[in-house]
Amino acid sequence: MTVQDVPDVCRVVETTIHPVHQSLMPGGRIAILDFVRGMSPIAELFGVNMLVNTKNGSTWTLEQYTEWLEEAGFGAVRVRGNENRQVILAEKR
């Protein structure tokens, strides 16, 4: 499942990130591959494409991902990648 598949972006923690958190042992990691708004020049174009072709598609900022991950119980949020696509990494506390 991807964040794009969640019908209500307000429920992304409950439906996507929290189940991953529950399945991991302490110290386990999550990796999210995405076009992060504000970090990728492609993100805005991808976001428009998602808005046109999906019910609630968009792109999100690193701050939004950090908030969602911390709400679910992850910490040590960091990002890696190149100018086009990023991997958001976090560790279960």
N, CA, C and O atoms as a CHARMM CRD file, in Angstrom:
* protein
*
  372
    1    1 MET  N      0.84600  -1.17300   0.00000 PROA 1      0.00000
    2    1 MET  CA     0.00000   0.00000   0.00000 PROA 1      0.00000
    3    1 MET  C      0.89000   1.23400   0.00000 PROA 1      0.00000
    4    1 MET  O      1.94700   1.24900   0.63200 PROA 1      0.00000
    5    2 THR  N      0.46600   2.23900  -0.69500 PROA 2      0.00000
    6    2 THR  CA     1.19400   3.49800  -0.71200 PROA 2      0.00000
    7    2 THR  C      0.35300   4.58300  -0.07100 PROA 2      0.00000
    8    2 THR  O     -0.86000   4.44000   0.08200 PROA 2      0.00000
    9    3 VAL  N      1.00700   5.66400   0.30100 PROA 3      0.00000
   10    3 VAL  CA     0.27800   6.80200   0.85500 PROA 3      0.00000
   11    3 VAL  C     -0.73200   7.30400  -0.16800 PROA 3      0.00000
   12    3 VAL  O     -1.80000   7.78600   0.20900 PROA 3      0.00000
   13    4 GLN  N     -0.41400   7.20100  -1.45100 PROA 4      0.00000
   14    4 GLN  CA    -1.32600   7.64400  -2.50500 PROA 4      0.00000
   15    4 GLN  C     -2.61100   6.82800  -2.52000 PROA 4      0.00000
   16    4 GLN  O     -3.63900   7.30900  -2.99600 PROA 4      0.00000
   17    5 ASP  N     -2.57000   5.59700  -2.00500 PROA 5      0.00000
   18    5 ASP  CA    -3.74900   4.72600  -2.00600 PROA 5      0.00000
   19    5 ASP  C     -4.72500   5.02400  -0.87700 PROA 5      0.00000
   20    5 ASP  O     -5.85500   4.53600  -0.90000 PROA 5      0.00000
   21    6 VAL  N     -4.31900   5.80700   0.09800 PROA 6      0.00000
   22    6 VAL  CA    -5.18000   6.10500   1.24100 PROA 6      0.00000
   23    6 VAL  C     -6.26300   7.07600   0.80100 PROA 6      0.00000
   24    6 VAL  O     -5.94900   8.17600   0.34800 PROA 6      0.00000
   25    7 PRO  N     -7.55000   6.69300   0.92400 PROA 7      0.00000
   26    7 PRO  CA    -8.62100   7.54900   0.42800 PROA 7      0.00000
   27    7 PRO  C     -8.73500   8.88000   1.14900 PROA 7      0.00000
   28    7 PRO  O     -9.19400   9.85600   0.55700 PROA 7      0.00000
   29    8 ASP  N     -8.33600   8.94600   2.39200 PROA 8      0.00000
   30    8 ASP  CA    -8.41900  10.17900   3.16900 PROA 8      0.00000
   31    8 ASP  C     -7.04000  10.45100   3.75200 PROA 8      0.00000
   32    8 ASP  O     -6.60100   9.76000   4.67200 PROA 8      0.00000
   33    9 VAL  N     -6.36300  11.45300   3.21900 PROA 9      0.00000
   34    9 VAL  CA    -4.99000  11.72800   3.65200 PROA 9      0.00000
   35    9 VAL  C     -4.91700  12.00400   5.15300 PROA 9      0.00000
   36    9 VAL  O     -3.85900  11.81700   5.75300 PROA 9      0.00000
   37   10 CYS  N     -5.99900  12.43700   5.76500 PROA 10     0.00000
   38   10 CYS  CA    -6.02300  12.67200   7.21100 PROA 10     0.00000
   39   10 CYS  C     -5.87600  11.36700   7.98700 PROA 10     0.00000
   40   10 CYS  O     -5.56500  11.39100   9.17800 PROA 10     0.00000
   41   11 ARG  N     -6.09500  10.23800   7.33500 PROA 11     0.00000
   42   11 ARG  CA    -6.00700   8.93400   8.00600 PROA 11     0.00000
   43   11 ARG  C     -4.73900   8.17500   7.63000 PROA 11     0.00000
   44   11 ARG  O     -4.64900   6.97200   7.87700 PROA 11     0.00000
   45   12 VAL  N     -3.75800   8.85400   7.03900 PROA 12     0.00000
   46   12 VAL  CA    -2.56100   8.17600   6.56100 PROA 12     0.00000
   47   12 VAL  C     -1.80900   7.46800   7.68700 PROA 12     0.00000
   48   12 VAL  O     -1.27500   6.38000   7.47200 PROA 12     0.00000
   49   13 VAL  N     -1.75700   8.05500   8.87600 PROA 13     0.00000
   50   13 VAL  CA    -1.06600   7.41200   9.99600 PROA 13     0.00000
   51   13 VAL  C     -1.80400   6.14700  10.39900 PROA 13     0.00000
   52   13 VAL  O     -1.19600   5.08900  10.56100 PROA 13     0.00000
   53   14 GLU  N     -3.10000   6.26000  10.55800 PROA 14     0.00000
   54   14 GLU  CA    -3.93500   5.13700  11.00700 PROA 14     0.00000
   55   14 GLU  C     -3.92900   3.97900  10.01400 PROA 14     0.00000
   56   14 GLU  O     -3.85900   2.81900  10.42000 PROA 14     0.00000
   57   15 THR  N     -4.00000   4.27700   8.73200 PROA 15     0.00000
   58   15 THR  CA    -4.18400   3.22600   7.73400 PROA 15     0.00000
   59   15 THR  C     -2.89900   2.71900   7.09800 PROA 15     0.00000
   60   15 THR  O     -2.88200   1.61500   6.55500 PROA 15     0.00000
   61   16 THR  N     -1.83100   3.49300   7.15000 PROA 16     0.00000
   62   16 THR  CA    -0.61200   3.09600   6.45300 PROA 16     0.00000
   63   16 THR  C      0.59600   3.00000   7.37800 PROA 16     0.00000
   64   16 THR  O      1.23100   1.94800   7.45300 PROA 16     0.00000
   65   17 ILE  N      0.91900   4.06900   8.07400 PROA 17     0.00000
   66   17 ILE  CA     2.15900   4.11200   8.84500 PROA 17     0.00000
   67   17 ILE  C      2.04300   3.34400  10.16300 PROA 17     0.00000
   68   17 ILE  O      2.97700   2.63300  10.53300 PROA 17     0.00000
   69   18 HSD  N      0.94500   3.46400  10.86600 PROA 18     0.00000
   70   18 HSD  CA     0.78300   2.77600  12.15800 PROA 18     0.00000
   71   18 HSD  C      0.86700   1.25500  12.02000 PROA 18     0.00000
   72   18 HSD  O      1.53500   0.62100  12.83700 PROA 18     0.00000
   73   19 PRO  N      0.22100   0.64100  11.02300 PROA 19     0.00000
   74   19 PRO  CA     0.36100  -0.81700  10.88100 PROA 19     0.00000
   75   19 PRO  C      1.81200  -1.26000  10.65600 PROA 19     0.00000
   76   19 PRO  O      2.21700  -2.31500  11.14400 PROA 19     0.00000
   77   20 VAL  N      2.58500  -0.47300   9.93200 PROA 20     0.00000
   78   20 VAL  CA     4.00100  -0.80700   9.74900 PROA 20     0.00000
   79   20 VAL  C      4.71300  -0.72600  11.09600 PROA 20     0.00000
   80   20 VAL  O      5.50200  -1.60700  11.44000 PROA 20     0.00000
   81   21 HSD  N      4.43700   0.32200  11.85200 PROA 21     0.00000
   82   21 HSD  CA     5.04600   0.49200  13.17500 PROA 21     0.00000
   83   21 HSD  C      4.75100  -0.71300  14.06600 PROA 21     0.00000
   84   21 HSD  O      5.64700  -1.22500  14.73700 PROA 21     0.00000
   85   22 GLN  N      3.50900  -1.16200  14.07300 PROA 22     0.00000
   86   22 GLN  CA     3.13000  -2.29300  14.92500 PROA 22     0.00000
   87   22 GLN  C      3.81300  -3.58700  14.50900 PROA 22     0.00000
   88   22 GLN  O      4.01900  -4.46800  15.34400 PROA 22     0.00000
   89   23 SER  N      4.16600  -3.71800  13.24800 PROA 23     0.00000
   90   23 SER  CA     4.77800  -4.95600  12.77000 PROA 23     0.00000
   91   23 SER  C      6.28400  -5.01900  13.03100 PROA 23     0.00000
   92   23 SER  O      6.89300  -6.07700  12.87000 PROA 23     0.00000
   93   24 LEU  N      6.88400  -3.90600  13.42900 PROA 24     0.00000
   94   24 LEU  CA     8.33000  -3.85500  13.62300 PROA 24     0.00000
   95   24 LEU  C      8.72400  -4.03200  15.08300 PROA 24     0.00000
   96   24 LEU  O      7.98200  -3.65600  15.99000 PROA 24     0.00000
   97   25 MET  N      9.89500  -4.60600  15.29400 PROA 25     0.00000
   98   25 MET  CA    10.50700  -4.67000  16.62400 PROA 25     0.00000
   99   25 MET  C     11.10000  -3.29200  16.92000 PROA 25     0.00000
  100   25 MET  O     11.34300  -2.52500  15.98800 PROA 25     0.00000
  101   26 PRO  N     11.34000  -2.95500  18.19800 PROA 26     0.00000
  102   26 PRO  CA    12.02100  -1.69600  18.50300 PROA 26     0.00000
  103   26 PRO  C     13.34500  -1.61300  17.74200 PROA 26     0.00000
  104   26 PRO  O     14.11200  -2.57600  17.70100 PROA 26     0.00000
  105   27 GLY  N     13.59500  -0.47400  17.15300 PROA 27     0.00000
  106   27 GLY  CA    14.78900  -0.29600  16.32900 PROA 27     0.00000
  107   27 GLY  C     14.55700  -0.62300  14.86700 PROA 27     0.00000
  108   27 GLY  O     15.40300  -0.32700  14.02400 PROA 27     0.00000
  109   28 GLY  N     13.40200  -1.24000  14.55000 PROA 28     0.00000
  110   28 GLY  CA    13.07600  -1.53300  13.15800 PROA 28     0.00000
  111   28 GLY  C     12.89200  -0.24800  12.37100 PROA 28     0.00000
  112   28 GLY  O     12.61800   0.80400  12.94800 PROA 28     0.00000
  113   29 ARG  N     13.04000  -0.32800  11.06900 PROA 29     0.00000
  114   29 ARG  CA    13.01500   0.87500  10.24500 PROA 29     0.00000
  115   29 ARG  C     11.93500   0.82400   9.17500 PROA 29     0.00000
  116   29 ARG  O     11.54600  -0.24000   8.69500 PROA 29     0.00000
  117   30 ILE  N     11.47500   1.99800   8.82700 PROA 30     0.00000
  118   30 ILE  CA    10.55600   2.17700   7.71100 PROA 30     0.00000
  119   30 ILE  C     11.27400   3.03600   6.67000 PROA 30     0.00000
  120   30 ILE  O     12.02800   3.94700   7.01400 PROA 30     0.00000
  121   31 ALA  N     11.03300   2.73700   5.40500 PROA 31     0.00000
  122   31 ALA  CA    11.57500   3.53400   4.30400 PROA 31     0.00000
  123   31 ALA  C     10.42000   3.87400   3.36800 PROA 31     0.00000
  124   31 ALA  O      9.67800   2.99300   2.93400 PROA 31     0.00000
  125   32 ILE  N     10.27800   5.15100   3.06400 PROA 32     0.00000
  126   32 ILE  CA     9.21300   5.62200   2.18400 PROA 32     0.00000
  127   32 ILE  C      9.86500   6.31100   0.99900 PROA 32     0.00000
  128   32 ILE  O     10.57900   7.29900   1.16400 PROA 32     0.00000
  129   33 LEU  N      9.62100   5.79200  -0.19000 PROA 33     0.00000
  130   33 LEU  CA    10.15400   6.37300  -1.41900 PROA 33     0.00000
  131   33 LEU  C      9.09600   7.28900  -2.01300 PROA 33     0.00000
  132   33 LEU  O      7.96900   6.85800  -2.26000 PROA 33     0.00000
  133   34 ASP  N      9.44700   8.54700  -2.24200 PROA 34     0.00000
  134   34 ASP  CA     8.45600   9.48200  -2.77000 PROA 34     0.00000
  135   34 ASP  C      9.14500  10.67500  -3.41500 PROA 34     0.00000
  136   34 ASP  O     10.35600  10.86100  -3.29900 PROA 34     0.00000
  137   35 PHE  N      8.33500  11.47600  -4.09800 PROA 35     0.00000
  138   35 PHE  CA     8.74700  12.78600  -4.57600 PROA 35     0.00000
  139   35 PHE  C      8.34700  13.75600  -3.46600 PROA 35     0.00000
  140   35 PHE  O      7.16200  14.05400  -3.31400 PROA 35     0.00000
  141   36 VAL  N      9.29600  14.24600  -2.69900 PROA 36     0.00000
  142   36 VAL  CA     8.99200  15.09100  -1.54300 PROA 36     0.00000
  143   36 VAL  C      8.88200  16.54600  -1.99500 PROA 36     0.00000
  144   36 VAL  O      9.81600  17.11500  -2.56000 PROA 36     0.00000
  145   37 ARG  N      7.70700  17.13300  -1.73000 PROA 37     0.00000
  146   37 ARG  CA     7.47400  18.52600  -2.11700 PROA 37     0.00000
  147   37 ARG  C      8.48200  19.43000  -1.41000 PROA 37     0.00000
  148   37 ARG  O      8.69400  19.31800  -0.20300 PROA 37     0.00000
  149   38 GLY  N      9.09500  20.31700  -2.17300 PROA 38     0.00000
  150   38 GLY  CA    10.10400  21.22100  -1.63400 PROA 38     0.00000
  151   38 GLY  C     11.51400  20.67800  -1.74400 PROA 38     0.00000
  152   38 GLY  O     12.47500  21.41400  -1.51800 PROA 38     0.00000
  153   39 MET  N     11.66300  19.40500  -2.08600 PROA 39     0.00000
  154   39 MET  CA    12.98300  18.79100  -2.21900 PROA 39     0.00000
  155   39 MET  C     13.21700  18.25700  -3.62500 PROA 39     0.00000
  156   39 MET  O     14.35800  18.00900  -4.01400 PROA 39     0.00000
  157   40 SER  N     12.15700  18.08100  -4.37800 PROA 40     0.00000
  158   40 SER  CA    12.24100  17.50400  -5.71800 PROA 40     0.00000
  159   40 SER  C     11.54400  18.42100  -6.71100 PROA 40     0.00000
  160   40 SER  O     10.38600  18.78300  -6.50600 PROA 40     0.00000
  161   41 PRO  N     12.23500  18.80700  -7.79200 PROA 41     0.00000
  162   41 PRO  CA    11.57400  19.63800  -8.79300 PROA 41     0.00000
  163   41 PRO  C     10.42900  18.90500  -9.49400 PROA 41     0.00000
  164   41 PRO  O      9.56000  19.53900 -10.09400 PROA 41     0.00000
  165   42 ILE  N     10.42600  17.60000  -9.42100 PROA 42     0.00000
  166   42 ILE  CA     9.38600  16.79700 -10.05900 PROA 42     0.00000
  167   42 ILE  C      8.12800  16.71700  -9.18500 PROA 42     0.00000
  168   42 ILE  O      7.04500  16.42800  -9.69400 PROA 42     0.00000
  169   43 ALA  N      8.25900  16.96700  -7.88900 PROA 43     0.00000
  170   43 ALA  CA     7.15300  16.76600  -6.94600 PROA 43     0.00000
  171   43 ALA  C      5.90300  17.55200  -7.31800 PROA 43     0.00000
  172   43 ALA  O      4.79800  17.01100  -7.26300 PROA 43     0.00000
  173   44 GLU  N      6.05700  18.81100  -7.69200 PROA 44     0.00000
  174   44 GLU  CA     4.88500  19.62300  -8.01500 PROA 44     0.00000
  175   44 GLU  C      4.15800  19.07700  -9.24200 PROA 44     0.00000
  176   44 GLU  O      2.93100  18.98600  -9.24600 PROA 44     0.00000
  177   45 LEU  N      4.90200  18.71500 -10.27200 PROA 45     0.00000
  178   45 LEU  CA     4.29300  18.14000 -11.47700 PROA 45     0.00000
  179   45 LEU  C      3.62900  16.80400 -11.15200 PROA 45     0.00000
  180   45 LEU  O      2.52200  16.53000 -11.61700 PROA 45     0.00000
  181   46 PHE  N      4.29400  15.98100 -10.36300 PROA 46     0.00000
  182   46 PHE  CA     3.71800  14.70500  -9.95700 PROA 46     0.00000
  183   46 PHE  C      2.44200  14.93000  -9.15000 PROA 46     0.00000
  184   46 PHE  O      1.46300  14.20400  -9.32200 PROA 46     0.00000
  185   47 GLY  N      2.44800  15.93200  -8.26900 PROA 47     0.00000
  186   47 GLY  CA     1.26700  16.25500  -7.47200 PROA 47     0.00000
  187   47 GLY  C      0.08000  16.64400  -8.33200 PROA 47     0.00000
  188   47 GLY  O     -1.04600  16.22800  -8.06000 PROA 47     0.00000
  189   48 VAL  N      0.31700  17.43900  -9.36800 PROA 48     0.00000
  190   48 VAL  CA    -0.76600  17.81200 -10.29400 PROA 48     0.00000
  191   48 VAL  C     -1.29700  16.56700 -10.98800 PROA 48     0.00000
  192   48 VAL  O     -2.51000  16.39700 -11.11300 PROA 48     0.00000
  193   49 ASN  N     -0.40600  15.69800 -11.43900 PROA 49     0.00000
  194   49 ASN  CA    -0.81800  14.45200 -12.08100 PROA 49     0.00000
  195   49 ASN  C     -1.67600  13.61100 -11.13400 PROA 49     0.00000
  196   49 ASN  O     -2.68600  13.04500 -11.55000 PROA 49     0.00000
  197   50 MET  N     -1.27700  13.53100  -9.86900 PROA 50     0.00000
  198   50 MET  CA    -2.04400  12.74700  -8.90100 PROA 50     0.00000
  199   50 MET  C     -3.41100  13.37300  -8.63600 PROA 50     0.00000
  200   50 MET  O     -4.39500  12.65200  -8.47100 PROA 50     0.00000
  201   51 LEU  N     -3.48700  14.69500  -8.59300 PROA 51     0.00000
  202   51 LEU  CA    -4.77800  15.36100  -8.38600 PROA 51     0.00000
  203   51 LEU  C     -5.73100  15.10000  -9.54200 PROA 51     0.00000
  204   51 LEU  O     -6.93300  14.93200  -9.33900 PROA 51     0.00000
  205   52 VAL  N     -5.19400  15.06400 -10.75100 PROA 52     0.00000
  206   52 VAL  CA    -6.01800  14.82800 -11.94100 PROA 52     0.00000
  207   52 VAL  C     -6.47900  13.37700 -12.01400 PROA 52     0.00000
  208   52 VAL  O     -7.60900  13.10600 -12.42000 PROA 52     0.00000
  209   53 ASN  N     -5.61900  12.45000 -11.62600 PROA 53     0.00000
  210   53 ASN  CA    -5.88800  11.03100 -11.86400 PROA 53     0.00000
  211   53 ASN  C     -6.33200  10.21800 -10.64900 PROA 53     0.00000
  212   53 ASN  O     -6.66600   9.04200 -10.79400 PROA 53     0.00000
  213   54 THR  N     -6.34200  10.81100  -9.46300 PROA 54     0.00000
  214   54 THR  CA    -6.77800  10.08800  -8.26800 PROA 54     0.00000
  215   54 THR  C     -7.70800  10.97000  -7.44200 PROA 54     0.00000
  216   54 THR  O     -7.79600  12.17800  -7.66300 PROA 54     0.00000
  217   55 LYS  N     -8.39100  10.35600  -6.49800 PROA 55     0.00000
  218   55 LYS  CA    -9.34900  11.10300  -5.67800 PROA 55     0.00000
  219   55 LYS  C     -8.66800  12.11400  -4.76200 PROA 55     0.00000
  220   55 LYS  O     -9.10200  13.26300  -4.68800 PROA 55     0.00000
  221   56 ASN  N     -7.62400  11.71200  -4.07000 PROA 56     0.00000
  222   56 ASN  CA    -6.96800  12.58600  -3.09200 PROA 56     0.00000
  223   56 ASN  C     -5.46300  12.68600  -3.28300 PROA 56     0.00000
  224   56 ASN  O     -4.74700  13.01500  -2.33700 PROA 56     0.00000
  225   57 GLY  N     -4.97100  12.41300  -4.47200 PROA 57     0.00000
  226   57 GLY  CA    -3.53700  12.39900  -4.70600 PROA 57     0.00000
  227   57 GLY  C     -2.89400  13.75600  -4.53900 PROA 57     0.00000
  228   57 GLY  O     -3.51700  14.78900  -4.78400 PROA 57     0.00000
  229   58 SER  N     -1.65100  13.74400  -4.12300 PROA 58     0.00000
  230   58 SER  CA    -0.88300  14.96700  -3.93700 PROA 58     0.00000
  231   58 SER  C      0.56100  14.56600  -3.68600 PROA 58     0.00000
  232   58 SER  O      0.92100  13.39800  -3.82900 PROA 58     0.00000
  233   59 THR  N      1.37400  15.52100  -3.31800 PROA 59     0.00000
  234   59 THR  CA     2.70500  15.25100  -2.78500 PROA 59     0.00000
  235   59 THR  C      2.77200  15.93600  -1.43000 PROA 59     0.00000
  236   59 THR  O      2.00000  16.85200  -1.14700 PROA 59     0.00000
  237   60 TRP  N      3.70000  15.48700  -0.59800 PROA 60     0.00000
  238   60 TRP  CA     3.77200  16.00000   0.76100 PROA 60     0.00000
  239   60 TRP  C      5.18000  16.45000   1.09000 PROA 60     0.00000
  240   60 TRP  O      6.14700  16.01700   0.46300 PROA 60     0.00000
  241   61 THR  N      5.28500  17.32200   2.07700 PROA 61     0.00000
  242   61 THR  CA     6.57000  17.85800   2.50500 PROA 61     0.00000
  243   61 THR  C      7.23600  16.91400   3.50400 PROA 61     0.00000
  244   61 THR  O      6.59500  16.02500   4.06400 PROA 61     0.00000
  245   62 LEU  N      8.52700  17.12500   3.71300 PROA 62     0.00000
  246   62 LEU  CA     9.24200  16.34500   4.72300 PROA 62     0.00000
  247   62 LEU  C      8.64300  16.60700   6.10300 PROA 62     0.00000
  248   62 LEU  O      8.58600  15.70100   6.93500 PROA 62     0.00000
  249   63 GLU  N      8.20200  17.82300   6.34900 PROA 63     0.00000
  250   63 GLU  CA     7.58300  18.15300   7.63500 PROA 63     0.00000
  251   63 GLU  C      6.31100  17.33100   7.85700 PROA 63     0.00000
  252   63 GLU  O      6.06100  16.86200   8.96800 PROA 63     0.00000
  253   64 GLN  N      5.50800  17.15700   6.80500 PROA 64     0.00000
  254   64 GLN  CA     4.29100  16.34400   6.93000 PROA 64     0.00000
  255   64 GLN  C      4.64500  14.89000   7.22300 PROA 64     0.00000
  256   64 GLN  O      4.06500  14.27200   8.11600 PROA 64     0.00000
  257   65 TYR  N      5.60200  14.34600   6.46500 PROA 65     0.00000
  258   65 TYR  CA     6.01600  12.96500   6.71500 PROA 65     0.00000
  259   65 TYR  C      6.56600  12.80800   8.13100 PROA 65     0.00000
  260   65 TYR  O      6.26100  11.82700   8.80900 PROA 65     0.00000
  261   66 THR  N      7.37400  13.76700   8.58000 PROA 66     0.00000
  262   66 THR  CA     7.94000  13.70100   9.93000 PROA 66     0.00000
  263   66 THR  C      6.83500  13.69000  10.97800 PROA 66     0.00000
  264   66 THR  O      6.88200  12.90400  11.92400 PROA 66     0.00000
  265   67 GLU  N      5.84700  14.55500  10.81300 PROA 67     0.00000
  266   67 GLU  CA     4.71600  14.59700  11.75100 PROA 67     0.00000
  267   67 GLU  C      3.98600  13.25400  11.78600 PROA 67     0.00000
  268   67 GLU  O      3.68900  12.73700  12.86300 PROA 67     0.00000
  269   68 TRP  N      3.69600  12.69000  10.61100 PROA 68     0.00000
  270   68 TRP  CA     2.98600  11.40900  10.53900 PROA 68     0.00000
  271   68 TRP  C      3.79500  10.29800  11.19200 PROA 68     0.00000
  272   68 TRP  O      3.25900   9.49800  11.95900 PROA 68     0.00000
  273   69 LEU  N      5.09400  10.25200  10.88500 PROA 69     0.00000
  274   69 LEU  CA     5.94700   9.19800  11.43200 PROA 69     0.00000
  275   69 LEU  C      6.06800   9.31000  12.95100 PROA 69     0.00000
  276   69 LEU  O      5.98500   8.30400  13.65700 PROA 69     0.00000
  277   70 GLU  N      6.26000  10.51400  13.44800 PROA 70     0.00000
  278   70 GLU  CA     6.36400  10.69900  14.89900 PROA 70     0.00000
  279   70 GLU  C      5.04700  10.38200  15.59600 PROA 70     0.00000
  280   70 GLU  O      5.04500   9.81400  16.68800 PROA 70     0.00000
  281   71 GLU  N      3.93800  10.74100  14.98000 PROA 71     0.00000
  282   71 GLU  CA     2.62400  10.41400  15.54600 PROA 71     0.00000
  283   71 GLU  C      2.44100   8.90300  15.67900 PROA 71     0.00000
  284   71 GLU  O      1.80900   8.43100  16.62400 PROA 71     0.00000
  285   72 ALA  N      2.99300   8.14900  14.73400 PROA 72     0.00000
  286   72 ALA  CA     2.86700   6.68800  14.75300 PROA 72     0.00000
  287   72 ALA  C      3.86500   6.03000  15.70300 PROA 72     0.00000
  288   72 ALA  O      3.73700   4.84100  15.99500 PROA 72     0.00000
  289   73 GLY  N      4.86100   6.78300  16.19500 PROA 73     0.00000
  290   73 GLY  CA     5.82300   6.21100  17.13000 PROA 73     0.00000
  291   73 GLY  C      7.21800   6.01800  16.57600 PROA 73     0.00000
  292   73 GLY  O      8.03400   5.32600  17.18500 PROA 73     0.00000
  293   74 PHE  N      7.50400   6.61200  15.44000 PROA 74     0.00000
  294   74 PHE  CA     8.84800   6.54800  14.86500 PROA 74     0.00000
  295   74 PHE  C      9.65200   7.76900  15.29400 PROA 74     0.00000
  296   74 PHE  O      9.08300   8.79900  15.65600 PROA 74     0.00000
  297   75 GLY  N     10.96400   7.65000  15.25300 PROA 75     0.00000
  298   75 GLY  CA    11.86300   8.76300  15.53800 PROA 75     0.00000
  299   75 GLY  C     13.02800   8.72300  14.57300 PROA 75     0.00000
  300   75 GLY  O     13.03700   7.93100  13.63100 PROA 75     0.00000
  301   76 ALA  N     14.01300   9.58000  14.80800 PROA 76     0.00000
  302   76 ALA  CA    15.22000   9.65000  13.97600 PROA 76     0.00000
  303   76 ALA  C     14.86800   9.73700  12.49000 PROA 76     0.00000
  304   76 ALA  O     15.43300   9.01800  11.66600 PROA 76     0.00000
  305   77 VAL  N     13.93800  10.61500  12.16400 PROA 77     0.00000
  306   77 VAL  CA    13.50800  10.77200  10.77000 PROA 77     0.00000
  307   77 VAL  C     14.60100  11.49400   9.99100 PROA 77     0.00000
  308   77 VAL  O     15.11000  12.52700  10.42500 PROA 77     0.00000
  309   78 ARG  N     14.94800  10.94500   8.85200 PROA 78     0.00000
  310   78 ARG  CA    15.94500  11.56300   7.97800 PROA 78     0.00000
  311   78 ARG  C     15.57800  11.27900   6.53400 PROA 78     0.00000
  312   78 ARG  O     14.71500  10.44600   6.25400 PROA 78     0.00000
  313   79 VAL  N     16.23000  11.96900   5.62900 PROA 79     0.00000
  314   79 VAL  CA    15.92000  11.80000   4.21300 PROA 79     0.00000
  315   79 VAL  C     17.21600  11.60900   3.44000 PROA 79     0.00000
  316   79 VAL  O     18.24000  12.22600   3.73500 PROA 79     0.00000
  317   80 ARG  N     17.13900  10.74600   2.45500 PROA 80     0.00000
  318   80 ARG  CA    18.25900  10.50100   1.53700 PROA 80     0.00000
  319   80 ARG  C     17.70200  10.49200   0.12900 PROA 80     0.00000
  320   80 ARG  O     16.49000  10.42400  -0.07300 PROA 80     0.00000
  321   81 GLY  N     18.57600  10.55900  -0.81800 PROA 81     0.00000
  322   81 GLY  CA    18.13600  10.48300  -2.20300 PROA 81     0.00000
  323   81 GLY  C     18.87300  11.48200  -3.05900 PROA 81     0.00000
  324   81 GLY  O     19.93100  11.99200  -2.69000 PROA 81     0.00000
  325   82 ASN  N     18.29600  11.74600  -4.20000 PROA 82     0.00000
  326   82 ASN  CA    18.88900  12.71000  -5.11100 PROA 82     0.00000
  327   82 ASN  C     17.89900  13.83700  -5.35600 PROA 82     0.00000
  328   82 ASN  O     16.88900  13.94500  -4.66000 PROA 82     0.00000
  329   83 GLU  N     18.18300  14.66900  -6.33400 PROA 83     0.00000
  330   83 GLU  CA    17.30700  15.82600  -6.55700 PROA 83     0.00000
  331   83 GLU  C     15.92900  15.44900  -7.07400 PROA 83     0.00000
  332   83 GLU  O     15.01000  16.26500  -7.00400 PROA 83     0.00000
  333   84 ASN  N     15.75800  14.24900  -7.58600 PROA 84     0.00000
  334   84 ASN  CA    14.46200  13.86300  -8.14100 PROA 84     0.00000
  335   84 ASN  C     13.57600  13.10100  -7.16400 PROA 84     0.00000
  336   84 ASN  O     12.39400  13.41500  -7.02900 PROA 84     0.00000
  337   85 ARG  N     14.12600  12.11800  -6.49200 PROA 85     0.00000
  338   85 ARG  CA    13.32100  11.25700  -5.62600 PROA 85     0.00000
  339   85 ARG  C     14.03300  11.05800  -4.29800 PROA 85     0.00000
  340   85 ARG  O     15.25900  10.96100  -4.23700 PROA 85     0.00000
  341   86 GLN  N     13.23500  10.99900  -3.23500 PROA 86     0.00000
  342   86 GLN  CA    13.80600  10.89800  -1.90600 PROA 86     0.00000
  343   86 GLN  C     13.30900   9.63700  -1.19300 PROA 86     0.00000
  344   86 GLN  O     12.23600   9.10800  -1.48400 PROA 86     0.00000
  345   87 VAL  N     14.13000   9.18400  -0.25200 PROA 87     0.00000
  346   87 VAL  CA    13.74800   8.09400   0.63900 PROA 87     0.00000
  347   87 VAL  C     13.71600   8.68200   2.04700 PROA 87     0.00000
  348   87 VAL  O     14.71800   9.20100   2.54000 PROA 87     0.00000
  349   88 ILE  N     12.55500   8.59400   2.68100 PROA 88     0.00000
  350   88 ILE  CA    12.39200   9.05300   4.05200 PROA 88     0.00000
  351   88 ILE  C     12.57500   7.83000   4.94200 PROA 88     0.00000
  352   88 ILE  O     11.87900   6.82800   4.78000 PROA 88     0.00000
  353   89 LEU  N     13.50400   7.91200   5.87200 PROA 89     0.00000
  354   89 LEU  CA    13.82800   6.80400   6.76500 PROA 89     0.00000
  355   89 LEU  C     13.48300   7.19200   8.19400 PROA 89     0.00000
  356   89 LEU  O     13.67100   8.34200   8.59200 PROA 89     0.00000
  357   90 ALA  N     12.98600   6.24800   8.95500 PROA 90     0.00000
  358   90 ALA  CA    12.69300   6.48000  10.37200 PROA 90     0.00000
  359   90 ALA  C     12.83700   5.16300  11.12000 PROA 90     0.00000
  360   90 ALA  O     12.76500   4.08300  10.53400 PROA 90     0.00000
  361   91 GLU  N     13.04200   5.27800  12.42000 PROA 91     0.00000
  362   91 GLU  CA    13.27800   4.11100  13.26900 PROA 91     0.00000
  363   91 GLU  C     12.21000   4.02600  14.35800 PROA 91     0.00000
  364   91 GLU  O     11.82800   5.03100  14.95800 PROA 91     0.00000
  365   92 LYS  N     11.74000   2.80600  14.59500 PROA 92     0.00000
  366   92 LYS  CA    10.75600   2.60100  15.65900 PROA 92     0.00000
  367   92 LYS  C     11.41400   2.86400  17.01100 PROA 92     0.00000
  368   92 LYS  O     12.48700   2.34200  17.31000 PROA 92     0.00000
  369   93 ARG  N     10.74400   3.68600  17.82000 PROA 93     0.00000
  370   93 ARG  CA    11.27000   3.98800  19.16600 PROA 93     0.00000
  371   93 ARG  C     10.97300   2.86100  20.11400 PROA 93     0.00000
  372   93 ARG  O     11.33500   2.93000  21.28800 PROA 93     0.00000
